[in-house]
Amino acid sequence: MQLVRDDNYQRKERRFFKYHQNLIDKYAEVLKKLQIDPFDSSLKTHKLKGDLKAFYACSLTHEYRIIFIFLIQNEQLVLVDIGSHDDVY
């Protein structure tokens, strides 16, 4: 799978890591796993409900999540948001 980060996501990513530099290595590990197998059990990937029903989420840590969309025909994962559970939902 190819990971896609638009300008909006990149801005959120920079802002997130400005305050959470200790998670940069963990983030790189999670992105590698997403590329290989988005449903790796360690990611705890799940489909969202309600207003976010088009999206999926995976765990960066117990507290932080990454929100994304599958574009199956292009084999892409479009990263949408990163942050705490309360911030992204």
Secondary structure, 3 states (H helix, E strand, C coil): CEEEECHHHHHHHHHHHHHCHHHHHHHHHHHHHHHHCCCCHHHCCEECCHHHCCCEEEECCCCEEEEEEEEHHHCEEEEEEEEEHHHHC
